[in-house]
Amino acid sequence: MFSLRNIFRPQPDPREARRPLWNAVVAAARAPHWYADGNVPDTLDGRFDMISLVLALVLHRIDEDPAHGLAGVQLTELFVNDMDGQMRQIGFGDMVVGKQVGRMMSALGGRLGAYRAADGSDALRAALVRNLWRGTEPAEAGMAHVMTEVAALRAALAATPVGALVVADRIGSTQQ
């Protein structure tokens, strides 16, 4: 039976089903090895770049199973909400937040394309230099570490069924 109470009763946000996966993306991107061994700058930009990298790899995996397309959309929406909240927390005003979120989405879109490059390829290396180190070639040991870890993360994602991934609370890699 329909009731007016149902109209005013808050409905659960369906994106929250992806919250454990989003938290796992952030945790994987914030793993200290990226910054210590990979020499990724431990700055706001560096952390954004790492979240974008891990998120892109996860979204690529989700895209391989069209039945879970909505999970990819929901995960991306959590990314947008989190970035919006982070910018507001550090003091960006309403007038700036929308433009910054738009830039972040554009950056994520570019990275989604760039990070499709094969593991170990010159194209992936160039994308990592451009995005993680803002065009400045890192020390070879840092680059080798990041390239190895990206390949390991991709392999772990490939070994995980998409249905299990979209409810995951941890994303596998060789170091976490």
QUIHU-V937901 format. One record per run of one state. SS is the DSSP state (alpha for helix, beta for strand, coil for the rest). FROM is the first residue (numbers start at 1). TO is the last residue. If there is no record, write none. Layout:
ss	from	to
SS	FROM	TO
SS	FROM	TO
This chain:
ss	from	to
coil	1	3
alpha	4	8
coil	9	13
alpha	14	29
coil	30	31
alpha	32	36
coil	37	43
alpha	44	63
coil	64	65
alpha	66	89
coil	90	93
alpha	94	114
coil	115	121
alpha	122	132
coil	133	139
alpha	140	158
coil	159	161
alpha	162	165
coil	166	176
